[in-house]
Amino acid sequence: MKLHDMVRSMIGIVNPSITGSLFRSKGYILKGTRQEAVYEDPESIELQVQSLKGDKLIHGHYASEQNEKRVVYANGQLYGIDRVRGVGGDLLEFLGRRWLVVQRLEEWEMSGWCKVLVVAQLDQPENDQGELVIYADE
């Protein structure tokens, strides 16, 4: 019996799971002196997306980071960059944006799920015809 499946169904009543796309990292190729990330073809994945608690705001060099972050529970294993094992840097696509997996917060490989921290990326998905809107005081 997988307890996570039971709990996840109850959480889904309040915060339903969504289907996203996983672009699993295959490393990089060199183009001159520049590294370009390479990804496998996208696969469909079930995600439980939650906002990040306010007390998790990270301060670096006395300035708060200004990027958008989420916590994602995924059926499957996702990886942030792990240079020792040579894996990671996976991308998720959901809610019209791409998100980089930066850290595995919980890994339950034998149970088939994990919890990761993701950061929104500036690039837009190929099927997204929307424009990046910049709000500025006039």
PyMOL commands that place a pseudoatom at each C-alpha (Angstrom):
pseudoatom trace, name=CA, resn=MET, resi=1, chain=A, elem=C, hetatm=0, pos=[0.000, 0.000, 0.000]
pseudoatom trace, name=CA, resn=LYS, resi=2, chain=A, elem=C, hetatm=0, pos=[1.356, 3.425, -0.992]
pseudoatom trace, name=CA, resn=LEU, resi=3, chain=A, elem=C, hetatm=0, pos=[0.438, 5.906, 1.738]
pseudoatom trace, name=CA, resn=HIS, resi=4, chain=A, elem=C, hetatm=0, pos=[1.452, 8.853, -0.431]
pseudoatom trace, name=CA, resn=ASP, resi=5, chain=A, elem=C, hetatm=0, pos=[-1.241, 7.964, -2.979]
pseudoatom trace, name=CA, resn=MET, resi=6, chain=A, elem=C, hetatm=0, pos=[-3.874, 8.032, -0.230]
pseudoatom trace, name=CA, resn=VAL, resi=7, chain=A, elem=C, hetatm=0, pos=[-2.696, 11.371, 1.169]
pseudoatom trace, name=CA, resn=ARG, resi=8, chain=A, elem=C, hetatm=0, pos=[-2.290, 12.914, -2.264]
pseudoatom trace, name=CA, resn=SER, resi=9, chain=A, elem=C, hetatm=0, pos=[-5.911, 12.151, -3.146]
pseudoatom trace, name=CA, resn=MET, resi=10, chain=A, elem=C, hetatm=0, pos=[-7.054, 13.999, -0.011]
pseudoatom trace, name=CA, resn=ILE, resi=11, chain=A, elem=C, hetatm=0, pos=[-4.777, 16.983, -0.750]
pseudoatom trace, name=CA, resn=GLY, resi=12, chain=A, elem=C, hetatm=0, pos=[-6.155, 16.995, -4.297]
pseudoatom trace, name=CA, resn=ILE, resi=13, chain=A, elem=C, hetatm=0, pos=[-9.573, 17.950, -2.937]
pseudoatom trace, name=CA, resn=VAL, resi=14, chain=A, elem=C, hetatm=0, pos=[-8.149, 21.311, -1.831]
pseudoatom trace, name=CA, resn=ASN, resi=15, chain=A, elem=C, hetatm=0, pos=[-5.371, 21.709, -4.420]
pseudoatom trace, name=CA, resn=PRO, resi=16, chain=A, elem=C, hetatm=0, pos=[-5.986, 19.516, -7.485]
pseudoatom trace, name=CA, resn=SER, resi=17, chain=A, elem=C, hetatm=0, pos=[-3.080, 17.919, -9.300]
pseudoatom trace, name=CA, resn=ILE, resi=18, chain=A, elem=C, hetatm=0, pos=[-2.271, 19.206, -12.777]
pseudoatom trace, name=CA, resn=THR, resi=19, chain=A, elem=C, hetatm=0, pos=[-0.634, 17.605, -15.771]
pseudoatom trace, name=CA, resn=GLY, resi=20, chain=A, elem=C, hetatm=0, pos=[2.609, 19.161, -16.938]
pseudoatom trace, name=CA, resn=SER, resi=21, chain=A, elem=C, hetatm=0, pos=[5.469, 18.325, -19.256]
pseudoatom trace, name=CA, resn=LEU, resi=22, chain=A, elem=C, hetatm=0, pos=[8.851, 17.048, -18.108]
pseudoatom trace, name=CA, resn=PHE, resi=23, chain=A, elem=C, hetatm=0, pos=[11.943, 17.829, -20.152]
pseudoatom trace, name=CA, resn=ARG, resi=24, chain=A, elem=C, hetatm=0, pos=[14.571, 15.544, -18.623]
pseudoatom trace, name=CA, resn=SER, resi=25, chain=A, elem=C, hetatm=0, pos=[18.111, 16.896, -18.913]
pseudoatom trace, name=CA, resn=LYS, resi=26, chain=A, elem=C, hetatm=0, pos=[20.576, 14.963, -21.060]
pseudoatom trace, name=CA, resn=GLY, resi=27, chain=A, elem=C, hetatm=0, pos=[23.518, 17.212, -20.158]
pseudoatom trace, name=CA, resn=TYR, resi=28, chain=A, elem=C, hetatm=0, pos=[24.907, 19.753, -22.579]
pseudoatom trace, name=CA, resn=ILE, resi=29, chain=A, elem=C, hetatm=0, pos=[26.786, 20.209, -25.815]
pseudoatom trace, name=CA, resn=LEU, resi=30, chain=A, elem=C, hetatm=0, pos=[29.503, 22.733, -26.512]
pseudoatom trace, name=CA, resn=LYS, resi=31, chain=A, elem=C, hetatm=0, pos=[28.886, 25.348, -29.181]
pseudoatom trace, name=CA, resn=GLY, resi=32, chain=A, elem=C, hetatm=0, pos=[32.194, 27.116, -29.396]
pseudoatom trace, name=CA, resn=THR, resi=33, chain=A, elem=C, hetatm=0, pos=[32.875, 28.236, -25.845]
pseudoatom trace, name=CA, resn=ARG, resi=34, chain=A, elem=C, hetatm=0, pos=[29.207, 28.161, -24.836]
pseudoatom trace, name=CA, resn=GLN, resi=35, chain=A, elem=C, hetatm=0, pos=[27.352, 25.284, -23.192]
pseudoatom trace, name=CA, resn=GLU, resi=36, chain=A, elem=C, hetatm=0, pos=[23.861, 24.550, -24.501]
pseudoatom trace, name=CA, resn=ALA, resi=37, chain=A, elem=C, hetatm=0, pos=[21.526, 22.349, -22.463]
pseudoatom trace, name=CA, resn=VAL, resi=38, chain=A, elem=C, hetatm=0, pos=[20.084, 19.261, -24.180]
pseudoatom trace, name=CA, resn=TYR, resi=39, chain=A, elem=C, hetatm=0, pos=[16.778, 17.676, -23.135]
pseudoatom trace, name=CA, resn=GLU, resi=40, chain=A, elem=C, hetatm=0, pos=[14.876, 14.501, -23.923]
pseudoatom trace, name=CA, resn=ASP, resi=41, chain=A, elem=C, hetatm=0, pos=[11.541, 14.816, -25.695]
pseudoatom trace, name=CA, resn=PRO, resi=42, chain=A, elem=C, hetatm=0, pos=[8.832, 15.996, -23.284]
pseudoatom trace, name=CA, resn=GLU, resi=43, chain=A, elem=C, hetatm=0, pos=[6.781, 13.481, -21.359]
pseudoatom trace, name=CA, resn=SER, resi=44, chain=A, elem=C, hetatm=0, pos=[3.528, 14.027, -19.506]
pseudoatom trace, name=CA, resn=ILE, resi=45, chain=A, elem=C, hetatm=0, pos=[3.774, 14.083, -15.699]
pseudoatom trace, name=CA, resn=GLU, resi=46, chain=A, elem=C, hetatm=0, pos=[1.312, 14.556, -12.834]
pseudoatom trace, name=CA, resn=LEU, resi=47, chain=A, elem=C, hetatm=0, pos=[2.238, 17.454, -10.544]
pseudoatom trace, name=CA, resn=GLN, resi=48, chain=A, elem=C, hetatm=0, pos=[1.014, 18.889, -7.258]
pseudoatom trace, name=CA, resn=VAL, resi=49, chain=A, elem=C, hetatm=0, pos=[2.123, 22.548, -7.267]
pseudoatom trace, name=CA, resn=GLN, resi=50, chain=A, elem=C, hetatm=0, pos=[2.276, 24.596, -4.080]
pseudoatom trace, name=CA, resn=SER, resi=51, chain=A, elem=C, hetatm=0, pos=[3.503, 28.063, -3.233]
pseudoatom trace, name=CA, resn=LEU, resi=52, chain=A, elem=C, hetatm=0, pos=[6.681, 28.477, -1.223]
pseudoatom trace, name=CA, resn=LYS, resi=53, chain=A, elem=C, hetatm=0, pos=[6.355, 29.550, 2.402]
pseudoatom trace, name=CA, resn=GLY, resi=54, chain=A, elem=C, hetatm=0, pos=[7.371, 33.149, 3.078]
pseudoatom trace, name=CA, resn=ASP, resi=55, chain=A, elem=C, hetatm=0, pos=[9.980, 32.089, 5.629]
pseudoatom trace, name=CA, resn=LYS, resi=56, chain=A, elem=C, hetatm=0, pos=[11.850, 30.287, 2.834]
pseudoatom trace, name=CA, resn=LEU, resi=57, chain=A, elem=C, hetatm=0, pos=[12.898, 33.564, 1.175]
pseudoatom trace, name=CA, resn=ILE, resi=58, chain=A, elem=C, hetatm=0, pos=[16.598, 33.327, 0.465]
pseudoatom trace, name=CA, resn=HIS, resi=59, chain=A, elem=C, hetatm=0, pos=[18.964, 36.210, 1.098]
pseudoatom trace, name=CA, resn=GLY, resi=60, chain=A, elem=C, hetatm=0, pos=[22.201, 36.416, -0.836]
pseudoatom trace, name=CA, resn=HIS, resi=61, chain=A, elem=C, hetatm=0, pos=[24.758, 39.212, -0.507]
pseudoatom trace, name=CA, resn=TYR, resi=62, chain=A, elem=C, hetatm=0, pos=[22.260, 41.175, 1.601]
pseudoatom trace, name=CA, resn=ALA, resi=63, chain=A, elem=C, hetatm=0, pos=[19.672, 41.281, -1.203]
pseudoatom trace, name=CA, resn=SER, resi=64, chain=A, elem=C, hetatm=0, pos=[16.526, 39.203, -1.423]
pseudoatom trace, name=CA, resn=GLU, resi=65, chain=A, elem=C, hetatm=0, pos=[16.226, 37.092, -4.540]
pseudoatom trace, name=CA, resn=GLN, resi=66, chain=A, elem=C, hetatm=0, pos=[13.465, 38.309, -6.823]
pseudoatom trace, name=CA, resn=ASN, resi=67, chain=A, elem=C, hetatm=0, pos=[12.609, 35.127, -8.708]
pseudoatom trace, name=CA, resn=GLU, resi=68, chain=A, elem=C, hetatm=0, pos=[9.362, 33.193, -8.605]
pseudoatom trace, name=CA, resn=LYS, resi=69, chain=A, elem=C, hetatm=0, pos=[9.584, 29.806, -6.908]
pseudoatom trace, name=CA, resn=ARG, resi=70, chain=A, elem=C, hetatm=0, pos=[7.239, 26.899, -6.303]
pseudoatom trace, name=CA, resn=VAL, resi=71, chain=A, elem=C, hetatm=0, pos=[7.357, 23.561, -4.528]
pseudoatom trace, name=CA, resn=VAL, resi=72, chain=A, elem=C, hetatm=0, pos=[6.309, 20.647, -6.721]
pseudoatom trace, name=CA, resn=TYR, resi=73, chain=A, elem=C, hetatm=0, pos=[5.387, 17.113, -5.691]
pseudoatom trace, name=CA, resn=ALA, resi=74, chain=A, elem=C, hetatm=0, pos=[5.793, 14.813, -8.685]
pseudoatom trace, name=CA, resn=ASN, resi=75, chain=A, elem=C, hetatm=0, pos=[4.951, 11.232, -9.473]
pseudoatom trace, name=CA, resn=GLY, resi=76, chain=A, elem=C, hetatm=0, pos=[8.411, 10.197, -10.634]
pseudoatom trace, name=CA, resn=GLN, resi=77, chain=A, elem=C, hetatm=0, pos=[11.929, 11.405, -9.946]
pseudoatom trace, name=CA, resn=LEU, resi=78, chain=A, elem=C, hetatm=0, pos=[13.153, 14.885, -10.881]
pseudoatom trace, name=CA, resn=TYR, resi=79, chain=A, elem=C, hetatm=0, pos=[16.672, 16.215, -10.455]
pseudoatom trace, name=CA, resn=GLY, resi=80, chain=A, elem=C, hetatm=0, pos=[18.341, 19.544, -9.879]
pseudoatom trace, name=CA, resn=ILE, resi=81, chain=A, elem=C, hetatm=0, pos=[21.921, 19.771, -11.098]
pseudoatom trace, name=CA, resn=ASP, resi=82, chain=A, elem=C, hetatm=0, pos=[24.061, 17.080, -9.477]
pseudoatom trace, name=CA, resn=ARG, resi=83, chain=A, elem=C, hetatm=0, pos=[27.539, 17.401, -10.964]
pseudoatom trace, name=CA, resn=VAL, resi=84, chain=A, elem=C, hetatm=0, pos=[28.878, 14.394, -9.055]
pseudoatom trace, name=CA, resn=ARG, resi=85, chain=A, elem=C, hetatm=0, pos=[26.298, 12.021, -10.587]
pseudoatom trace, name=CA, resn=GLY, resi=86, chain=A, elem=C, hetatm=0, pos=[26.191, 13.921, -13.869]
pseudoatom trace, name=CA, resn=VAL, resi=87, chain=A, elem=C, hetatm=0, pos=[22.410, 14.381, -13.816]
pseudoatom trace, name=CA, resn=GLY, resi=88, chain=A, elem=C, hetatm=0, pos=[19.892, 17.112, -13.352]
pseudoatom trace, name=CA, resn=GLY, resi=89, chain=A, elem=C, hetatm=0, pos=[18.757, 20.462, -14.513]
pseudoatom trace, name=CA, resn=ASP, resi=90, chain=A, elem=C, hetatm=0, pos=[15.361, 19.043, -15.477]
pseudoatom trace, name=CA, resn=LEU, resi=91, chain=A, elem=C, hetatm=0, pos=[12.707, 21.444, -16.771]
pseudoatom trace, name=CA, resn=LEU, resi=92, chain=A, elem=C, hetatm=0, pos=[8.991, 21.340, -16.056]
pseudoatom trace, name=CA, resn=GLU, resi=93, chain=A, elem=C, hetatm=0, pos=[6.357, 23.128, -18.081]
pseudoatom trace, name=CA, resn=PHE, resi=94, chain=A, elem=C, hetatm=0, pos=[3.057, 23.961, -16.389]
pseudoatom trace, name=CA, resn=LEU, resi=95, chain=A, elem=C, hetatm=0, pos=[0.653, 26.869, -16.113]
pseudoatom trace, name=CA, resn=GLY, resi=96, chain=A, elem=C, hetatm=0, pos=[2.091, 28.371, -19.306]
pseudoatom trace, name=CA, resn=ARG, resi=97, chain=A, elem=C, hetatm=0, pos=[5.653, 28.699, -18.006]
pseudoatom trace, name=CA, resn=ARG, resi=98, chain=A, elem=C, hetatm=0, pos=[8.876, 26.748, -17.830]
pseudoatom trace, name=CA, resn=TRP, resi=99, chain=A, elem=C, hetatm=0, pos=[10.399, 25.969, -14.449]
pseudoatom trace, name=CA, resn=LEU, resi=100, chain=A, elem=C, hetatm=0, pos=[13.921, 24.741, -13.675]
pseudoatom trace, name=CA, resn=VAL, resi=101, chain=A, elem=C, hetatm=0, pos=[14.325, 22.104, -10.974]
pseudoatom trace, name=CA, resn=VAL, resi=102, chain=A, elem=C, hetatm=0, pos=[16.986, 23.563, -8.682]
pseudoatom trace, name=CA, resn=GLN, resi=103, chain=A, elem=C, hetatm=0, pos=[16.822, 21.276, -5.652]
pseudoatom trace, name=CA, resn=ARG, resi=104, chain=A, elem=C, hetatm=0, pos=[15.352, 17.952, -4.534]
pseudoatom trace, name=CA, resn=LEU, resi=105, chain=A, elem=C, hetatm=0, pos=[13.792, 18.660, -1.155]
pseudoatom trace, name=CA, resn=GLU, resi=106, chain=A, elem=C, hetatm=0, pos=[12.517, 15.123, -0.537]
pseudoatom trace, name=CA, resn=GLU, resi=107, chain=A, elem=C, hetatm=0, pos=[13.308, 12.001, -2.499]
pseudoatom trace, name=CA, resn=TRP, resi=108, chain=A, elem=C, hetatm=0, pos=[11.283, 8.847, -2.116]
pseudoatom trace, name=CA, resn=GLU, resi=109, chain=A, elem=C, hetatm=0, pos=[12.676, 6.776, -4.969]
pseudoatom trace, name=CA, resn=MET, resi=110, chain=A, elem=C, hetatm=0, pos=[11.233, 3.484, -3.714]
pseudoatom trace, name=CA, resn=SER, resi=111, chain=A, elem=C, hetatm=0, pos=[7.759, 5.054, -3.422]
pseudoatom trace, name=CA, resn=GLY, resi=112, chain=A, elem=C, hetatm=0, pos=[7.883, 6.695, -6.857]
pseudoatom trace, name=CA, resn=TRP, resi=113, chain=A, elem=C, hetatm=0, pos=[7.562, 10.370, -5.938]
pseudoatom trace, name=CA, resn=CYS, resi=114, chain=A, elem=C, hetatm=0, pos=[9.670, 13.384, -4.966]
pseudoatom trace, name=CA, resn=LYS, resi=115, chain=A, elem=C, hetatm=0, pos=[9.382, 16.969, -3.775]
pseudoatom trace, name=CA, resn=VAL, resi=116, chain=A, elem=C, hetatm=0, pos=[11.427, 19.602, -5.614]
pseudoatom trace, name=CA, resn=LEU, resi=117, chain=A, elem=C, hetatm=0, pos=[12.028, 23.343, -5.609]
pseudoatom trace, name=CA, resn=VAL, resi=118, chain=A, elem=C, hetatm=0, pos=[11.520, 24.979, -9.011]
pseudoatom trace, name=CA, resn=VAL, resi=119, chain=A, elem=C, hetatm=0, pos=[12.325, 28.474, -10.282]
pseudoatom trace, name=CA, resn=ALA, resi=120, chain=A, elem=C, hetatm=0, pos=[10.466, 30.203, -13.136]
pseudoatom trace, name=CA, resn=GLN, resi=121, chain=A, elem=C, hetatm=0, pos=[12.482, 30.690, -16.330]
pseudoatom trace, name=CA, resn=LEU, resi=122, chain=A, elem=C, hetatm=0, pos=[12.372, 33.647, -18.697]
pseudoatom trace, name=CA, resn=ASP, resi=123, chain=A, elem=C, hetatm=0, pos=[12.058, 31.580, -21.862]
pseudoatom trace, name=CA, resn=GLN, resi=124, chain=A, elem=C, hetatm=0, pos=[8.564, 30.861, -23.084]
pseudoatom trace, name=CA, resn=PRO, resi=125, chain=A, elem=C, hetatm=0, pos=[7.257, 27.459, -24.102]
pseudoatom trace, name=CA, resn=GLU, resi=126, chain=A, elem=C, hetatm=0, pos=[7.149, 26.823, -27.856]
pseudoatom trace, name=CA, resn=ASN, resi=127, chain=A, elem=C, hetatm=0, pos=[3.346, 26.622, -27.900]
pseudoatom trace, name=CA, resn=ASP, resi=128, chain=A, elem=C, hetatm=0, pos=[2.943, 29.864, -25.923]
pseudoatom trace, name=CA, resn=GLN, resi=129, chain=A, elem=C, hetatm=0, pos=[2.160, 32.791, -28.213]
pseudoatom trace, name=CA, resn=GLY, resi=130, chain=A, elem=C, hetatm=0, pos=[1.893, 35.230, -25.313]
pseudoatom trace, name=CA, resn=GLU, resi=131, chain=A, elem=C, hetatm=0, pos=[4.338, 38.037, -24.735]
pseudoatom trace, name=CA, resn=LEU, resi=132, chain=A, elem=C, hetatm=0, pos=[6.304, 38.770, -21.601]
pseudoatom trace, name=CA, resn=VAL, resi=133, chain=A, elem=C, hetatm=0, pos=[4.546, 41.694, -19.945]
pseudoatom trace, name=CA, resn=ILE, resi=134, chain=A, elem=C, hetatm=0, pos=[6.750, 44.067, -17.991]
pseudoatom trace, name=CA, resn=TYR, resi=135, chain=A, elem=C, hetatm=0, pos=[4.956, 46.238, -15.465]
pseudoatom trace, name=CA, resn=ALA, resi=136, chain=A, elem=C, hetatm=0, pos=[6.658, 49.521, -14.689]
pseudoatom trace, name=CA, resn=ASP, resi=137, chain=A, elem=C, hetatm=0, pos=[5.602, 52.666, -12.882]
pseudoatom trace, name=CA, resn=GLU, resi=138, chain=A, elem=C, hetatm=0, pos=[4.937, 55.468, -15.330]
for i in range(1, 138): cmd.bond("trace and resi %d" % i, "trace and resi %d" % (i + 1))
show_as sticks, trace
zoom trace
